[in-house]
Amino acid sequence: MRITPREELEYRIGKLQRFMAEAGLDAVIILQNADLFYFTGTIQNGTLYVPVEGEPLYMVRKDFPRARMESGLKEVVPFRSMKDIPPLLAEYGYRQPVRIGMEFDVLPVSFFERYRTVFPEASFADATPLVRRVRMVKSKYEIHILQDAAVQVEKVCQRACEVIRAGMTDLELAAELEFIARKEGHQGLVRMRAFNAELFYAHVFSGTDTAVPAYVDTPLGGLGLNPSFGQGAGYKRIEPNEPIIVDFAGCVDGYLVDQTRVFAIGGISAQLRQAYDDMLKVQARMMELTAPGVSWGDVYETCLALAVDLGYADSFMGNRGAQVSFIGHGIGIEIDEYPFIAKGFKEMLFEPGMVFAFEPKVVFPGEGAIGIENTFYLSHFEGLKQLTCSSQELTIL
């Protein structure tokens, strides 16, 4: 188990404070678990108060001793209720904030209203864009953890080659792969920031089930086990000569990588084989384009245009009518971080240190889906590098 170094936390806080100063914020209050982990090194129940200048104050309701043990921050203190916050700020020499930022994209309205009563004279603004900008550029410390996650998901792929057999259900295959990931340190939870965006380890499905759309904002959905969680592996039995999709999120010490590989027993149709080769071409085009200063939206539009030129206007990134408007997404502590290689992000530019998954996929209703996904890192000195390391060959068993 890694404990996030104090120097790493101080660097992150300092970067957030620079963005806060530019935005005219006196303070940012952080409550969401993923953001708490990023800025404190733990997710104990409490409030992280970040002033525009000076040390942050992590006020912990439960469990304070554990927060003190796991967090490298200097000021970690216990508190009982929100009404204790202003006296604590005064005790530690913080002036009352006039303009406060909060995570509006994930903050419950009831929490927001309670904090407005704690700071009745303050105005509030959305700090989410600032938090996302800090988190989108990974440090060497984070890259090393992501490399470990890539090794984990390679072991998952190796296990898939060993256990896939005709007649087993998609659920049985998913359980085998989840078991090996868990033994390799997977936390079991795949964090997503978007509202109602839930994911459990992976999407593992075969044949026609790979082409079943679902509510989640992904190109592939799957039927799932029941309507309460209508995505992912179901009870369909794997048969020869059909695609078997293993879209797996590896996770080590809180950090995720995303990888998709395709397997088949015996072979797949000529249409699916050609589509797989074409998705490799889309990935190659992305790799040629991505560099510091290049627009996220431009990469999306160019790769989308290539997919359309190759004949996939109605099947690229989902069934017709259920297609998603992205091809890639940032990844780190959550699976939907910046950058978004997506429609509407032409003004956002790639920077060294960004990590993202790129997943060109094609769906043929009634037959199945095909595609590739890898996680990439934009290096300061070596350009675009691939973190996930499994063979990209379509695996025929």
C-alpha positions, 0 to 999 in steps of 0.5 A, spaced: 500 500 500 502 506 497 502 512 502 502 519 497 508 523 499 507 529 502 511 533 496 506 530 491 500 533 495 504 539 496 505 540 489 498 538 487 495 543 492 500 549 490 498 548 483 490 548 485 492 555 489 495 558 482 488 556 478 484 559 484 488 566 484 487 566 477 479 565 478 479 570 484 477 564 489 479 565 496 478 558 498 476 551 495 472 546 499 473 539 497 468 533 499 468 528 494 472 522 495 476 521 489 478 529 490 479 528 497 484 522 495 488 526 490 489 532 495 490 529 502 492 521 500 486 518 504 478 519 503 476 519 511 469 523 512 471 530 512 472 537 509 478 539 505 479 547 506 484 550 501 485 557 502 488 561 496 495 562 500 497 558 506 497 551 508 490 547 507 486 544 513 483 537 513 477 537 518 475 530 519 469 527 522 471 520 521 476 517 522 481 522 524 486 517 527 486 514 520 486 520 516 492 523 520 496 516 519 494 516 511 495 523 510 501 527 508 498 534 509 501 538 515 494 540 518 489 535 519 484 536 525 478 533 528 471 536 528 464 534 529 459 538 525 459 544 519 458 549 525 465 548 527 468 550 521 468 557 522 471 557 529 477 552 526 478 557 521 479 562 525 483 558 530 488 556 525 489 564 522 484 563 516 480 569 514 473 568 512 473 567 505 468 572 500 468 567 494 468 560 495 469 554 490 466 547 490 465 541 486 458 543 483 458 537 478 458 532 484 456 536 490 449 534 493 444 540 493 443 539 500 450 539 502 451 546 498 445 549 502 448 547 509 455 550 507 451 556 505 449 557 512 456 556 514 458 562 510 452 566 509 456 572 507 460 568 501 459 567 494 460 560 491 463 558 484 464 552 481 471 549 482 470 543 478 474 545 472 480 547 476 480 541 480 480 537 473 485 541 470 490 540 476 488 532 476 489 531 468 497 532 468 500 526 471 506 526 475 512 521 475 509 518 481 502 517 478 505 514 472 509 509 475 503 507 479 499 507 472 504 502 469 503 497 475 496 497 473 498 496 466 501 490 468 495 488 472 491 488 466 496 484 462 495 478 467 488 479 466 489 478 458 493 472 460 488 469 464 483 470 459 487 466 454 487 460 459 480 460 461 476 461 455 472 455 453 466 454 449 460 453 453 462 458 459 457 464 460 460 471 460 459 471 467 463 465 468 469 469 464 468 475 468 468 472 474 475 468 472 478 475 470 475 479 476 478 474 481 485 474 478 485 482 478 483 482 485 489 477 487 493 482 483 491 488 488 485 491 484 480 495 489 474 492 486 471 499 485 472 503 478 470 510 480 467 514 475 465 522 476 459 522 472 452 522 475 449 515 475 455 512 471 457 506 475 462 500 473 464 494 476 471 492 474 470 491 466 465 489 460 466 482 458 461 479 453 461 475 447 457 475 440 451 478 440 451 481 447 457 485 445 452 489 441 447 490 446 446 498 448 446 500 455 444 506 459 452 508 461 456 513 456 460 507 453 460 505 446 458 498 448 454 496 454 452 489 454 445 486 457 448 485 464 445 480 469 438 484 471 435 491 469 438 493 476 445 494 473 443 493 466 450 493 463 456 488 462 456 480 463 450 476 462 448 469 462 449 468 455 454 462 453 460 463 449 460 460 442 465 458 437 466 464 431 464 470 435 467 476 438 469 476 445 470 482 448 474 484 454 474 491 456 477 491 463 479 497 467 486 495 471 487 498 478 493 499 483 493 503 489 487 507 486 489 509 479 486 506 473 488 504 466 483 502 461 484 496 455 480 492 450 482 486 447 478 481 443 478 474 443 475 468 439 474 461 439 476 458 432 475 465 428 470 471 426 467 473 420 471 477 414 466 483 416 469 483 423 476 482 422 476 488 417 473 492 422 478 490 427 484 492 422 480 498 421 480 500 428 487 499 428 488 504 423 484 509 427 488 508 433 494 509 429 492 516 426 490 518 433 498 516 435 500 520 429 496 527 431 497 527 438 502 532 441 502 538 445 498 544 443 494 539 439 486 540 440 482 535 443 477 536 439 481 536 432 483 529 434 476 527 435 474 530 428 480 527 424 479 520 427 471 520 426 472 522 419 477 517 418 472 512 421 466 514 416 471 514 410 472 507 412 465 505 412 463 506 419 458 512 419 452 508 422 456 503 427 462 507 429 462 508 437 456 504 438 449 502 434 446 507 430 442 512 435 446 510 441 453 512 438 457 516 443 460 523 441 467 521 444 473 516 442 477 517 448 477 519 455 482 521 460 483 516 466 487 516 473 483 516 479 477 516 475 475 513 469 472 519 466 478 525 467 480 530 462 482 530 456 476 528 452 477 526 445 470 528 444 466 533 440 466 540 443 473 540 445 476 544 440 479 549 445 482 544 449 489 542 448 494 536 449 499 538 454 505 533 457 503 529 462 496 527 460 494 520 460 488 518 456 484 511 453 483 511 446 477 506 444 475 506 437 470 501 436 465 498 431 458 495 433 454 490 428 447 489 431 445 482 430 453 480 430 457 483 435 462 488 436 469 489 435 475 494 437 481 496 441 483 500 447 489 502 450 491 507 455 497 512 453 501 517 456 504 524 453 511 524 455 515 531 456 521 528 452 518 522 448 512 524 445 506 519 446 507 513 449 503 507 450 502 504 457 497 498 456 502 492 454 498 486 452 499 484 445 494 488 440 493 481 435 486 479 435 487 472 439 484 466 436 483 460 441 
